[in-house]
C-alpha cells in the first residue's frame, strides 16, 4: 500500500489519520498485520517516534492490537471501537463507512432522550424543571428558522439530560452534539418534523416541569422519532405546529 509523505508539522497526526482511514475503510481488514515501525516510518518519511505515537493512538481507539515482539494486527472497529472513533473522524471532516448512519444516530438519540426526559421529570430539582418551559418558549420564538431552532434545541436537551442525573447519558449526549458523531452536518431539514413541532416541545416542557415522568417520556418519544418515520421534505410547505 502506498502512503502519502506528510509535512513536518504534526507528523504523528497525519500518520494516525492515514492509518485510521485505511483501517476504517477496509483497506486493512481485521487481523491483518500492519507493516513494522521501520517500514511505516520509511513509507511516511517520518521518524519512528511519530509512527509509534500514531500506533498508540490507534490502539486507544480500538483499531489495533499491539504485541511486544510480535506483529501489530488490525482489530474490527465494529467490535472494539467506541464513539471516540466517530469523533476522531468528524474532526477531520470524514465519516464512518456505514449505510444509514444518520438514522442510527437519530435512533440512539431517541433512546437516550426518552429515558432522560422521564428521569429529568422524576429526579431533577424543581428549579431546573421550571426552567424548561422558558427555554421551550425561546426555542418556539425562533420558528420557522430551522438552523436557529436546531441550536436552541441542543440547549433545551442539554438541560434535560443534565437534569436526568445520568452521567453516562450526559457523556453520550456530548458525543452526539460534537460534530453529529461522524454523520457530518445533519441538515436541519432532516429534523424538520421534530423541530417544527412546537406544541410537542411545549407538552414535553410542561410534563417535566410538573414531574410527570411517563408523560415526559411519551412526549419525548413522539418528538425524537418523528424524523425516523417522516420522509424529509424541504420548502415552504413545512409549517410550524404551535
C-alpha positions, 0 to 999 in steps of 0.5 A: 500500500502506498502512503502519502509523505506528510509535512513536518508539522504534526507528523504523528497526526497525519500518520494516525489519520492515514492509518485510521482511514485505511483501517476504517475503510477496509483497506486493512481488514481485521487481523491483518498485520500492519507493516513494522515501525521501520517500514511505516516510518520509511513509507511516511518519511517520518521518524519512528517516534511519530509512527509509534505515537500514531500506533498508540493512538490507534490502539486507544481507539480500538483499531489495533492490537499491539504485541511486544515482539510480535506483529501489530494486527488490525482489530474490527472497529465494529467490535472494539471501537467506541464513539471516540472513533466517530469523533476522531473522524468528524474532526477531520471532516470524514465519516464512518463507512456505514449505510444509514448512519444518520438514522442510527444516530437519530435512533440512539438519540431517541433512546437516550432522550426518552429515558432522560426526559422521564428521569429529568421529570422524576429526579431533577430539582424543581428549579431546573424543571421550571426552567424548561418551559422558558427555554421551550418558549425561546426555542418556539420564538425562533420558528420557522428558522430551522438552523436557529431552532436546531441550536436552541434545541441542543440547549433545551436537551442539554438541560434535560439530560443534565437534569436526568442525573445520568452521567453516562447519558450526559457523556453520550449526549456530548458525543452526539452534539460534537460534530453529529458523531461522524454523520457530518452536518445533519441538515436541519431539514432532516429534523424538520418534523421534530423541530417544527413541532412546537406544541410537542416541545411545549407538552414535553416542557410542561410534563417535566416541569410538573414531574410527570415522568411517563408523560415526559417520556411519551412526549419525548418519544413522539418528538425524537422519532418523528424524523425516523418515520417522516420522509424529509421534505424541504420548502415552504410547505413545512409549517410550524405546529404551535 
